[in-house]
Amino acid sequence: MLLQACLKHGETCRVYKALTSDQKSYQKTAGMALKLMCVVALQMLFIKESMSQLSVCGQAKLNTRIVGGQDAPPGFWPWQVSLQTSAHFCGGSLINNQWVLTAAHCFPSGSASGVTVVLGLQSLQGSNPNNVPRSITTLIVHPSYNSVTSDNDIALLQLSSPVTFNSYITPVCLASTGSTFYSGVNTWVTGWGNIGSGVSLPSPQTLQEVQLPIVGNRRCKCSYGASDITDNMVCAGLLEGGKDSCQGDSGGPLVIKQNGRWIQAGIVSFGIGCAEPNFPGVYSRVSKYQTWINAQITSNQPGFINFTTTGTDSDLSVSCPGVPPIVITTTTTATPTAVVCGRAFLNSHVFNGSSGVTAGQWPWMASLQKDGRHVCGGTLVSLDSVLSNADCFSR
């Protein structure tokens, strides 16, 4: 069921992209229902840390290559899971053999009781020879999750028992801290959500896939409001509309392929409607949570990969009311001149006591004179400056 609540800044409404039949329970915790969030991935892959899952994560052996999307072939997205009670209500992603990453807003009551995680699933209806169900033993919602702002919309699910990896069940790699996602980088989002606002996925409800470009946070703030998009979020979608994640996709992964690995950059979180022009989908930025995820999963940790986009991010030039232009300050460093000070070429002596000096022994010494008479001494410190005592000029 699509839950909407009008925003304070206008007629439009932003909604979570979860499906639920318990509207009162959902709204009690969610407050103003929020939109859907996914995060992105990127370019130039550098492997680091988290060795335990790096050997297997992000490899979809059957994948050689939503709203406005298409049916995904079996095994193309082997980390995709379906969260179900009596029916599918949210997505998620397998990140090791016993943990799933999803959105916090999928569990407004704070309980995962009665929820089944289904892995290896292709269609919500009909035969699924590769599906593996698991119950949930532990639900961990991020302690700073805010149901009103959708900030930190991330949660972890521990499965009742480990799963065995195969071509249809494989963990995804996760974007590590410091990963960057520039505007225009292409990502993929997957799920069994609606194919339009209020339009359910038709039978047999096959897993959908859609390719979406990253939309920079500055441009995204211009659409939603500067305070609504935080650094913990990433946006993706077409500004002209037509392609997006939708209700039922919540918690699912936003991924990108680099050097043969699929890396999850975002978690479907919220948006205004589905595929509306100028309102890209909003996703939880996975790279912001590496420390938190590793603190919860202390053994057999997920595989984290650092990726970055090359070139210049066009989002840096975006400005609008509430999002002022970035002021770029350049510092010019003067070329240092050759060091000539302190050298007395005619002075090779060490004196004991006072004595007369010969010409050139102290070449920086200056005489300040008035009416032809010596008044004070001074020191040459540059080509046109002499250092002396202020008292010399009070006489």
HUJO-V565989 format. One record per residue. OMEGA is omega as a letter, one per 20 degrees, with the letter a starting at -180 (999 if undefined). Layout:
omega->OMEGA
omega->OMEGA
This chain:
omega->a
omega->r
omega->a
omega->r
omega->a
omega->a
omega->a
omega->a
omega->r
omega->a
omega->a
omega->a
omega->r
omega->a
omega->r
omega->a
omega->r
omega->r
omega->r
omega->r
omega->a
omega->a
omega->a
omega->r
omega->a
omega->a
omega->a
omega->a
omega->a
omega->a
omega->r
omega->a
omega->a
omega->a
omega->a
omega->a
omega->r
omega->a
omega->a
omega->r
omega->a
omega->a
omega->r
omega->a
omega->r
omega->a
omega->r
omega->r
omega->r
omega->a
omega->a
omega->a
omega->a
omega->a
omega->a
omega->a
omega->r
omega->a
omega->r
omega->a
omega->a
omega->a
omega->r
omega->r
omega->999
omega->r
omega->a
omega->a
omega->a
omega->r
omega->r
omega->r
omega->r
omega->r
omega->a
omega->a
omega->a
omega->r
omega->a
omega->r
omega->r
omega->r
omega->a
omega->r
omega->r
omega->r
omega->r
omega->r
omega->r
omega->r
omega->r
omega->a
omega->r
omega->a
omega->r
omega->a
omega->a
omega->a
omega->r
omega->r
omega->a
omega->a
omega->r
omega->a
omega->r
omega->a
omega->a
omega->a
omega->a
omega->a
omega->r
omega->a
omega->r
omega->a
omega->r
omega->r
omega->a
omega->a
omega->r
omega->a
omega->r
omega->a
omega->r
omega->r
omega->r
omega->a
omega->r
omega->a
omega->a
omega->a
omega->r
omega->r
omega->r
omega->r
omega->a
omega->r
omega->a
omega->r
omega->r
omega->r
omega->a
omega->a
omega->a
omega->r
omega->r
omega->a
omega->r
omega->a
omega->a
omega->r
omega->a
omega->a
omega->a
omega->r
omega->r
omega->r
omega->r
omega->a
omega->a
omega->r
omega->a
omega->r
omega->r
omega->a
omega->r
omega->a
omega->a
omega->r
omega->a
omega->r
omega->r
omega->r
omega->a
omega->r
omega->a
omega->r
omega->r
omega->r
omega->a
omega->a
omega->a
omega->r
omega->r
omega->r
omega->a
omega->r
omega->r
omega->r
omega->a
omega->r
omega->r
omega->a
omega->r
omega->r
omega->r
omega->a
omega->r
omega->a
omega->a
omega->r
omega->a
omega->r
omega->j
omega->r
omega->r
omega->r
omega->a
omega->r
omega->r
omega->r
omega->a
omega->r
omega->r
omega->r
omega->a
omega->a
omega->r
omega->r
omega->r
omega->r
omega->r
omega->r
omega->a
omega->a
omega->a
omega->a
omega->a
omega->a
omega->a
omega->r
omega->r
omega->a
omega->r
omega->a
omega->r
omega->r
omega->r
omega->a
omega->r
omega->r
omega->r
omega->r
omega->a
omega->r
omega->a
omega->a
omega->a
omega->r
omega->a
omega->r
omega->a
omega->a
omega->r
omega->a
omega->r
omega->a
omega->r
omega->r
omega->r
omega->a
omega->r
omega->a
omega->r
omega->r
omega->a
omega->r
omega->a
omega->a
omega->a
omega->r
omega->r
omega->a
omega->r
omega->r
omega->r
omega->r
omega->r
omega->r
omega->r
omega->r
omega->a
omega->a
omega->r
omega->a
omega->a
omega->a
omega->r
omega->a
omega->a
omega->a
omega->a
omega->a
omega->a
omega->r
omega->r
omega->a
omega->a
omega->r
omega->a
omega->a
omega->r
omega->r
omega->r
omega->r
omega->r
omega->r
omega->a
omega->r
omega->r
omega->r
omega->a
omega->r
omega->a
omega->a
omega->a
omega->a
omega->a
omega->r
omega->a
omega->r
omega->a
omega->r
omega->a
omega->r
omega->r
omega->r
omega->a
omega->a
omega->r
omega->r
omega->r
omega->r
omega->a
omega->r
omega->a
omega->r
omega->r
omega->a
omega->a
omega->a
omega->r
omega->a
omega->r
omega->a
omega->a
omega->a
omega->r
omega->a
omega->r
omega->a
omega->r
omega->a
omega->a
omega->r
omega->r
omega->a
omega->r
omega->a
omega->r
omega->r
omega->r
omega->a
omega->r
omega->a
omega->r
omega->r
omega->r
omega->a
omega->r
omega->a
omega->r
omega->a
omega->r
omega->a
omega->a
omega->r
omega->r
omega->a
omega->r
omega->a
omega->r
omega->a
omega->a
omega->a
omega->r
omega->r
omega->a
omega->a
omega->a
omega->a
omega->a
omega->a
omega->r
omega->a
omega->999
